[in-house]
Amino acid sequence: MSVSRSGSRVGVWLIGARGSVATTVVAGCAAICAGLHPPTGMVTETPPFASSELPPLPSLVFGGHDTVDCPLPKRAEELAAGGVLPPGLPTAVASELAAADREIRPGGPLPGDTRDQEALISAFAADIQDFVRRLGPTRAVVVNVASTEPPPTDQALPPSTLYAAAALRAGCPYLNFTPSTGLHHPALATAAAESGLPYAGRDGKTGQTLLRAALAPMFTQRALAVRAWSGTNLLGGGDGASLADPAAAAAKNAGKERVLADTLGTPPEGEVHIDDVPALGDWKTAWDHVAFDGFLGTRMILQTIWQGCDSALAAPLVLDLARLTARAHERGLSGPLGELGFYFKDPVGDGPAALAEQYAELVRFAERLRAPGAGGQGRADGGAGEER
């Protein structure tokens, strides 16, 4: 097990730890640390973050919760067969995958589980605390990368909120990379505010919405009137299956629509449709059709097609977020990390919606994470370390 240059470890506790994204996170981190692949897609490995004292990748240790029992090495082999992971990588990082798999605990609630909500939260929190006690990381960050769940329809806390409550109870910063409720549930508002912990989310911005956040400001800045913006998503895998539920799809689409409304000033006509195509597996296709008016009302059209592998798009962002949030926790920051909106469709806290502005804010945040007295450009707020 590798450690950082300072000898300390940082835990990354993944909700949905045997899913495609989590498996790609663990395998990808191991591959980068072994020098087998470059850190492509990791913003935190670019020059603006070099002096932020983020936890080095070799210092990360992984565990998590899941309701399935397919071992990580086997899941990695399946992803390699589907072209998500490079051929031979599961064998090359087999020991790291096995080590992470040993730290995965049963999630829930499963059918027939008679435990009440309090018992589930206590059990999940105990799992995280045991992980920290045995492996000895200086801190651990909980990241939800499970499949999307429908919005809650009754008073019962949804699974994502049970895990978020467990993270708070275990004293861990929390990141929601999904559109599921998680920490957004009103029942956790007081606990989150009083926890003194940083948190961020929700719903990772990996494809269609990333493109929208980059393109929508172009129309505003060039004074072009967007009349309609429609889209279609074709995807398979676990997300495709879960998003076949109209309620889950609505939760997903809310973030996509928010980006356009916030950037353009008003939501344009048009909807986003999500179709489950199991044959696509972890690959997705997103098509957008933008109708806009130019000078003298001339009508024009922009069409885009985005084709990508969801797990490979998400994994580097999860590693970025875990490192940034762990460092924010080390620096004593608390509450919603709006500066991480660059990574999310529906970010917590206040912040811009346009991608370029979000990136600028993220770079300022990187400066803020530097240790007091560190060289460089200084801190964006004139002094980090205070709780927010």
N, C-alpha and C positions, 0 to 999 in steps of 0.2 A: 504494500500500500504506500503510495507516494505521499510526501508532505511538501508544504510550501517552503520557500526560502527562509521563513522565520520559524519553521518547525511546527506550525499550527495547521489544523485541518478545518475545512468548512463543509458542513453537511448540506446535501440537497435532497429533500424528502419529496418524492414525486407521487402525487395522487393520480392513479392510472399508470402505475409503475411498470406494467408489462404491456402497455400499448405501444403503438408504432412510434409515436413521438418520443416517449420515454426511452424506448430501446435505442432509438437513433441518438438521443442525447448521451446515453452512457457509452455506446459504441463510438460515437464521434469524439467525445472527450478523450477516451482512451487512445484512439487513433492519432489525434493531434499530439497528445503527450508523448507518444512513441515515435513521433516524427514520420508517421506513415502518410499523413495528409496535412495540407495547410489549413489554417482556420478560416476558410472561405465562408463569408456570410456573417462572421462575428465582428460586430462594430467595435466591441471592446478590445479587439486586437489591433486596432488602427492607432496611428500616432496621437490623436487628441486624448487618448485614455492611458497613455504610457506612464504618466506620473500620478495617476489616481490611486495607486496602491490597492488595486483590486486583488482579490485572492487569486493566485496563480491557478491555472487549470489543474496541475498535478495535485493541488491541495484539496480538490473536491472529492468527497466520498458520497455515495448514493445509497438510498433506501427508499421505501415508500409503501403505499397501500394499493391493493388491487383486489378485485373480486374474481379474477381468473387465475388459473394455476399453471399456465404454460410458462416454463422456465425462460428466462431472458436469452440464454444461448440458443434455444430452439426458436424463439421469436426472431432473433437476429438472423438465423438461417433462412427463415421464411421471407424476411425482408430482402435478404441478398438474392434469393430466388426470384423475387419480384422486381429486382433492379433498383430497389431503394438504397441498399447498402452495396458497396463495391464487392465484387467476388473475392472471396478469401478473407475478408475483414472479420467475420464472426470467429474464424479460427485464430486469427492473429491476436484478437483481444478477448479470447475465451475466458482467461482468468479474471479479467476485470468484469466481464458480464456475470460470471459465476459469483464473484464477490458481492456485486450489487444485488443479485437475485437472492442471496442468503439474507439480505436485509429487508426483503419485502414481506409485509404482513398482510393477513386477510382483511379486506375492506368490508363494507356493508352499507346498509343492511341487506342481507341476502334473504331470499324467500324462506320463510319459516323462522327467521331470527326473532326471538321473543324479547330481546333487550329494548328498553325504552331509550329515548333520545339522550338522556343524561348518561346512561350506561355506555352507549355507543361513543359519545364524545370523550368520556373518561378513558375508555379502552383505546381509542385512537391516540389520545394525548399520551397515554402511558407507553404506547409503542414508540412514539417520537422521542420521548424522554429516555427510554431504554436505549435507543439508537445513539443518542448523544452521550449517554453515560458510558456505554461500552466502547464506542469508537473514539470518543474524546475530542470531537470538533469544538472549536471555541464558540461556534454558533451554528445554527442550522436554519435554512430557509425552506418553507413549504411551498410547493408549486403545483397547482392543479392543472394537469394536462389530460384529464379524463375526457370521455366523450360527452358531448353536449346533452344536458338534461332539459326537459320542459320546464317552464316557469311553474312555481308552486301554485297549487289550486286550493289548498286547505291550510290549516294551522300547523300541520306537521312540517318540521324543518326538512328541506331536501338534503340528499346526501352531501352535495357540495358545501352546504352551510354547516353540516355536522363536522366535516373535515376542517373548515375554516375556524370553527369554534375550538376544535382540538388544537389547531396551530396556536391560537391565542393562549390557550390554557398551558401549552407547553413552552410558551415564551418565545415563539418563533415568528419572524416576519413572514408575510403571506403574499403570494402572487397568484392571481387567477388568470390563466392563459386561455380560458374558455368563456363562452357567453353565459354559463350557468350562474345561478344566484350567488353562491359563495358568501363572501363577506358583505354583499349588498343587502342581505336580509335585515329588515328593521330590528329583529330580535338581537342582532349583534352590534347595533350602532353604539350602544353605551360601552360594551366590552371592548370594541375596537378603539374607541376614543380614550379609554382609561388604561389601555394596555401599554402605552409608551412604545409601541412597535411600529415600524414602517410597513406599508403595504401598498400594492399596486395592482392594476388590472383595468378593464377586463377584455378578454377575447383578443388573442394575438392577431396582429395585422400582417398577414403573410402573402397575400396574393391580390385578389380583386380590389380590396379596400386600400391596400398599399398603393396600387395604381391610381385609384380614385383620389387619394390624398395628395398625390403628386400632380395629377392632371387638372383637378377642379380649380386650384388657384390660377392656373394658366388662363382659364376663361374669365375669371374675375379681373385679373391683372390686365388683360387685353380688352376689357369692356365688351366681351361677347356674351350675348344673352342665351343661357341654356334653357331650352324649352322642355326637354324631356331627357331622362337618363334611365335606361332600362338595362337589366342584366340577367344572365342565366348562368348557373353553376352546375356542372356535371361532376360528381365525385362518388367514390366508392368507400371501401373501408368502414371502420367503426363510425366515423362521422357521417358518412353517407347514410348508413342505416339509421342512426339516431335522428338525423335531420329529415328523414322521411316523415317523422312526426310533425304535423303542421305547427304545433305549439313550440317545439324546439327550433324549427326553422324560423319562426317569427322572432324568437330571441336572438338568433344569429343575424337576421336581417336588420334588426334595430340599429346595430352598430354600423352596418354598411350605410344605412340611410342617414345616420347622424353626421357622418363625415361630410356628405354632400350638403346637408342643411346648414351645418356650421360654417362650411367654407364658402358656399354660394350665397348665404344669407337667407335663403328660403328653399324648402325642399322642392325639387323639380318633379314634374310628372314622371310616372314610370315606376316599376316594381322590380324586385329581384326574385327570381325563381331558383329553387334548389331541387335538382333531380338526383335521386340515388341510382347510380349505375354500378352495381357490384363488380362488374368486370374490370373497372378502372383501378380497383384496389386503392393504393395510397396516392394515385395520380389524380389530378383534377384539371378541368378546363373551365375557365371563366370568360364569358363573352359579354362585352358592353356595347350598347348602341346609344350614342349621344347626339341629340338633335339640338342645333343651336343656330342663332341668327347672327349675321354679320352686318356690315354697313348697308344701309338702305333696306334692311329687312331681308337681305339675301339668305335663303335657307341652306344650311350646310349640315353635314353628318360626319361624325368621327366614330369609327368602330375599332375595338381592340379585342385581341384574343390572348389570354394568359394561360399557358399550360405549364404545370409544374408538379413537383412531388411535395405533398403537404408536409410530410415528416422532415424532409431535408430542408424545407423552408423554415419550419418552426424550430428545429433543434438548436441552431446557433443563437436564435433569439432567447430561448430558454436559458442557455448558458450565460449569455449577456446579462439577462435579468437577475439570475441568481447571484452573479458576481457583484453587480451594481447594488443590489438590495442588501447583500451581506455587508458590503463596505459602508452603505448608508447606516445600517444598524450599528456597526463598529464606531462610526462617527457621532452616534447619539441622535440621529434624526428619527422622527416618529411621525405617524399620521400618513395621509395619502401622499404618495410620491407622484405628483402631477408631472414632474419633469420626465417621467418614463412614458409619457403619452405617445412618443415616437413608435413604441412597440405595440400599441393597442388600438382596436377599433373604437372602444367605448371607455376611454381612460377615466380614472378617478381623479378628483381634484380639478383645479382650474388649469387651463393651458390652451394653446392654439390647436387648430384642427389641420392646418396645412403642413405637409410633410417637411418642407424646408425649415419652417419656423420651429417645428417640433425637434428637428435635428439640432438646430442652433441652441435650443433650450437644453437638450441632452448634453451638448458639449460644455455648456456653462455649468451643468450639474457635475460633470466630470471634474471640472476645475474646483468645484466646491468640496469634492470628496478628498482633495489632497490634504495631507497632514498640515497642521499649523506650522508656518515657517518654511514650507516646501517651496522650491523655486518654481518659476513658470509665470503664467499670466495673472496669478492671483485667483480669488474666489468671486463668484458672481454676486454674492450677497454681502460681501464685506466681512464674513466670518461664519464659517460652518461649525457645527458641533452643538448648537443649541437645538432643543426640541422645538418642533413646529406644531 
